[in-house]
């Protein structure tokens, strides 16, 4: 379990620590045009490989796949730190993602193997502590390493952690499940799934700059996913077994986790932008709005076990999503003098609700899946969360830019961009410019409200009407 906690911290801190170093990396490698791919390459390969590793872990055992993921992630971290050019850095980041695709879902799967239903929520809450710690200290570690050493060290810092995890797994992890080496690899399914996810994520990346190409890629993604699903129905040993989704409650857990993860990235990105550009708060002060949510997430996740033992999960989710709806809907009526403290209150409500519902989604998805498919079920949930964040990041960005372009009038787009940028706290916008920015943020959170309405409707349709038994 020590290895699991360290692995969770190692892969989750990767995002927050690298974000801090991006300006230095861009400056050193002269790669402004390709900077988005530093994160996208990592997310893309993680998303593609996650369900593949889940299937392999069910067939070949957790230990072998987890160990492979840790080694590949560590090697990718080392090569990222050594990269002399932007192109090589992007390739190394893609390699990191291939490793992370095994590590992230298998941390949850190993917990499911070792602990029964009644204990699992408590252990997941402890594991969330590693995730929350990375959210809190990642930016601080990244800033310190960049200031005192160089950007290379934001990647090197994971190398000793990876080696430690590999040793602990080799020495202390005893397999709880039996392997099935006769697995027939579903290469056709892997091909269609990879094509669909690559086209989908590239479509999101090009949504604002090249809308026609984005639309074409979206069509490719839809066709690929339809062909993937048809392939899985015919396959004797499918990559993602369609029979898992025959349970409507299981499907709703996956969809809810994906939608709420999309909501989560909206608040993480656009609350600080709102506070910096319209209230002229510094980056650190605005960043505390994310910290307050992380703290409440960690605290509330410890209550998931008792909640599942006493209440119907569907009703808990409906109540929490209703509260989140009310909180985010209030932002649609927010003016330029909306109280600052309200953002911190909404962030705390957000963290409390997400900590309960998404943790419940994980526990229930594992409980409802057939015993021989727990690894696949966990990887599907992890994939859903990753896709929710990645897709909605592109959609929110497109909405923000479109509303600004439609409402800015004679105001320079470059000037608005300067206000919204990292230096926004030092640039005072005019009233007209502030109103344009406010309108664009209203557009973003209108999408958030729509997403929460969909999540509420899905959970209302959940047939589960009783407390889940272990």
N, C-alpha and C positions, 0 to 999 in steps of 0.2 A: 504493500500500500504506500510505503514511502516512495517507491519508484513511480507509482501512479500519480501521486501528488506532485512530485518534481516534474514529471512529464507534462502534466496539465499546466503547471506554471510556465514551463519552457516553451510550449507551443502557443499559449495564450499571450504571454508577454511579448512574443515576436511581433505582433501587430502594433502594440502601443509603443514599444521601444524604437521600432524602425520608423514609425511616423514622425517621431521627434527628430530623427537624423536626416529626414528627406531633404531639407534645404542644403545641408552640408554635402550630401551625396550628389545632388544636382549640380552644385557649384564645382565640386572636385572632378566629376566625370563629364561635365558639360553636356548633360542629357535632359534638358528641360522638355524637349519634344516627346521623349519616351518615359517621362517620370511616372506616369500613371501605371506603366507596366511593372514597376517595382513591386507594387501591391497586387496588380491583376494577375501576373504570372503565378504568384504564390496561391492566390484564391482559385484560379482556374484549375491548376493541377491537383489541388486539394479536393475540389468539388468532383472532378472526374474520377479520382482514385478511391474516394471514400466508400462508395458502394461495392467496388471490386474487392477491397480489403475486407469488408464486412462478410462477403460471401466466402472468401478464402479462409478467414478466421473460423467460420463455422465448419469448414471442411478440413482444414489442415491444423487447426488448433490456434489458440490465441498467442502463445509464447513465441512461436516462430515468426508470425506476422508482426507482432508488436516489436520484437527485437529488430527485424528488418527495417521497420519504420523509424525507430530511434537512430539506427546507424545511418540511414539515408538522410534523415533530417540533420544530424550532426555534421555529416560530410557536406551537405548543402550550405550549412551555416559557415563552415570553414572556408569553402570556396567563395561564398558571398563576401566574406571579409577580405579575401585575397584578390577579388576581381579588379583588374586594372582599367576596364572599360564598362560602359553602360550595357552593352550587348552581353558581355560575359556575366555581369551582375544579374541580368534578367534571367539568363539560363540557369545560374546557380540558385536563384530564387524559385524557379520552376522545380528544380531538384528538391529544394526544401519542402515545397508543397507536396511533392510525391511522398516524402516521408511523413509529413503532418497528416496526410490522408489516412494513414494507418494508425498513428498515435492518438489522434483526438477521439475517434469513436471507440477505440479499443480500451481507453481508460474507463469509459462507462460500461463497456461489456464485461471487463474483468471484475468490476464492482458487482455487476449482476451475477456473475459466476460464484463469487465468494460469499455474498450476503443474500439472505432470503428477503421476501417482500417487505416484512415488517422492519428490518434493519436497513434496507437499501436507501430509503429516503434520508436517514441520518448520515450515512456515509457519503451520499451524493452532496449533502450540505457541507460536509467537511471538505470534499473535493472542490466545491464551489469557493471555499476559502482560498484555495490556491489560485483560482481564476480571479477572484476579487482582489487578491494581493497584487496580481500582475497588473490589473487595471489601475491600482493606486500608485504602485512604485515604478511601473514601466516608464512613464514619462520622466520621472526624476532620475532613474538610472540612465536613460537615454541621454538626457541633457548633461548629466555629469560626465559620461564617457565621451561625448562629442566635445565638450568644453575642455576637459583635462587631458584626453588622449587623442582620439580621432574617430571618424564615423565607422572605421573598420571594426572597432571594438564592440559596436552594438550587435554585430554578428558573432564575433569571437566569444562573447560572454556565454553563449549557449553551448559551446564546444565542451567545456568541462562538465556542464550539467548533463549533456547527452552521454558522455563517457560514464559518468556516475550511474545514470539510469540503466545503461546497458549492463554494467557490472552487477547492479542490484537484481535485475531481471534474471541474469545468468545464474546467480547464486541462490536467490531467494524465491523465485516464482515457480510454483509447482502447478502444472496443468490440471485444471478441474474437469475439463471436457475431453472426450476421446476424439481423435482425428479420424477422418475418412479420406484416405489418400486416393480413393478411386474416383474422385471428382473429375467430371468432364467440363473443361473450361468453356464457358458460353462466349466464344470469341465474337460471334455475330451480335449478340446482345451488347457486349462491351463496345463494339464498333459503333452501333447505332446510338448508344447512350453517350459515348464520347463526342460523336458528331453533334448530337442535339445540345449537349451542355456547352461545347465550344461555341456553336453558333449563337446560342442564347446569351452567353456572357459577352461575346463580341458585339452582339446587337445592343446590349446595354451600354457598352463602352462607347459606341459610335452614335448613340441616340441623338445627341445635341448637334454634333459637328457634321454628321453625314446621315440624315434621316432616311434617305432612300435606301442606302446600303443597310442601315439598321433594320428597315422593314423587310428587305430581302433575306437578311440573316434570320429574322424572326420566323419567316415562312419555312426556311430550311430547318430551323429548330423544331417547329411544330411537326413537319413531315417526318423528321428523324425520330422524334419521340413516339409518334403513332406507329412507325415501323418497329421501333424498339419494343413497344407494348405487344404488338402482334407476334414478334419473335419470342418474347417471354412466355406467351400463352402456349406456343407450340413446343418450346424447349423442355426436355426431360429434366434438366438441372439448371433452371434459369438463374441469371445473375440476381434479379429481384423477383421473388416468387409472387405472382398475382394473387395467390390464395391468402397471403397476409392481409391484403386490402379487402378481402371478403368480409372481414370484421369492420363494421362501420365506425365503431368507437376508436379502433386503431387508426383508421384513416383520418379521423377528426383530430386525433392527437398530433399526427404529423403535420396536418394543415394548420392547426392552431400554432404550433411551435414556429412554423415557417412565417406565418403572418405576424406574430408578435415579435419575432426577430427583426422583421422589416420595420415595425413600429419603433423598436428599440434603436435602430441605427438612425432613424429620423430625429429622435430627441438627442442622441449623442452628438450628432453633427450640427443640428440647427438651433438648439438651445444656446450653445456658446456663441454662434454667429449672431443670434438675436441680441444677446447681452452685450457683445462687443461692438456691434455696428450701431445699435440704436441707443444703448445706455452707456457706451464708451467705457465699459469695464475692461480691466486688463485681462490678458489671456489666463493667468493663474486664477484670478478671482472668478472668471467665467467658467473655468475648468472645474471648480468646486461643485458646480451643478451636476456634473457627471459623477463626481466622487460621492455625493450624498446618495445618489441612486444605487451605486455599487454597495455602499454600506448597508442600506436597507435590503438589498437583494440577498446579501449574505445572512443577515439577521432573520429574514422571513423564511428562507429556505430550510431552516432548522425546524419549522413548524409543519412541514409537509407531511411527515410521518403521522403525527397525531391527527391532522386534518383528514388524511386518507382513511384513517381508522374509524372516524366518527361521522364523516359527511360524504354525500354523494359527490364525486368529482365534478360532474356536469354542473351542479348547482353552485359549487364554489367558483368554477370558471365563469359562469354567467354573472355572478355578483361582482367579481373582480373586474371583468371586462366592462360591465356597466359603470363602475366607478372610474375606470380609465377613460371611458367615453365622455363622461361628464367633465373630467379634468381637461382633456385635450380639446373638447368642444368649446370650453371657456376661452381658449386661445384664438378662436375664430372671431370672437367679439373684442379681442384685446386691442386697445388703442396705443398711442405713443406714450401714454402715461400709465400704462398697466404696471401694477406694483412689482418690483424686482423680486421680492420674497415669494411671490406666487410661483415663479419658475422653480425655485428650490422645493417648494411644497409639491408641485406636480412631479418633479423628479423623484422625490421620496415616495410618493404614491406609486409612480411608475416602477421603481425598484422593488417595492414591497409586493406589488401585484405580479410582476414578471418572475420574481424569485419563487413565488408559490406555483403559478400556473405552468411555467416552462419546466420546473422540476417535476411537477405532477405529470406533464406530458412524457418526460423521459421514463419515469417509473412505470407508468401505465403502458406505454408502448412495449417495454420489455416484458411486462407481465402478460400482455394480451397476445404476444407473438408465440408461435410454437417453440418448444424448448430448443429444437435444433436450428432455430432461426434467430436467436437472440442477438447474435453478432450482426446479422443483416438488418434486423429491425433497428438496432442502435445506429448503424451507419446511415440508414435512410433518414432517421430523425436528424442526425448531424448534418447530412446533406441538405435537408430541408431548411435548417437554420442558416446554413451558409448561403444557400440560394436566396433566402428571404432578405438577408442583409445586402448581398451583392446586387440583386435585381432592383431592390428599392432604392439603393444608393444612386443608381442611374436614373430612375424615375423621378426621385426628388430633385436631383440636379437639373433634369430637363424641365420640370415644372417651374422651379425657381427662375431659370434663365428665360423661359417663355413669358412668364408674367412680367418680368422686368422689361423685356423687349416690347411687350404690348402696352405697358403703362408708363414708360419712362419719358415719353414726349421728346422734348428738346434736350433733356439731360444726357450728358455723355455716359455711355456704357462703361468706359474706362474709369470714370470718376466713381461710379457706383461700385465697380469691382474693387477699387482702392479702399472704399469704406468697408466692404465686406471682408477684405483680406485680413491677414494676420496683423496688419498695422492699423486696423479699423479703429481701435481704441484711441488712437492719436489723431484721427481725422474726424472733424465735426461735420456731419451732413446737414444740408439745408432741410427745412421742413418738407419741401416737395420731394426731395431725394429720400428722406426718411419714410415718407408715405409710400413711395414706390417699393422700398425694401420691405416695409410692413406688409404691403399687399402680396408680395412674392412669398413671404413667410406664411401668410394666411393660406396661400395656395398649397404650400407643402403640408401644412397641418390639416387642411381639408382632406388630402389624400390619406393622412393618418387616421382621421375620423372614419372615412369610408372603409379602410382596412379593418378597424375595430368593429364596425357594424357587420362586416362579413364574418369575422371571428365569432361575434355574438350569435349570428344566425346559425353558423355551423354547430356551435355547442348546444344551441336550443334544439337542433335536429338530432343530437346524440341520443341513441336509444337506451344508454346506460341509466338505470333508475335505482340502483342500489349501491351500498358501500362495497368497494372492491375488497375481496378477501385474499389474503396471502396464500 
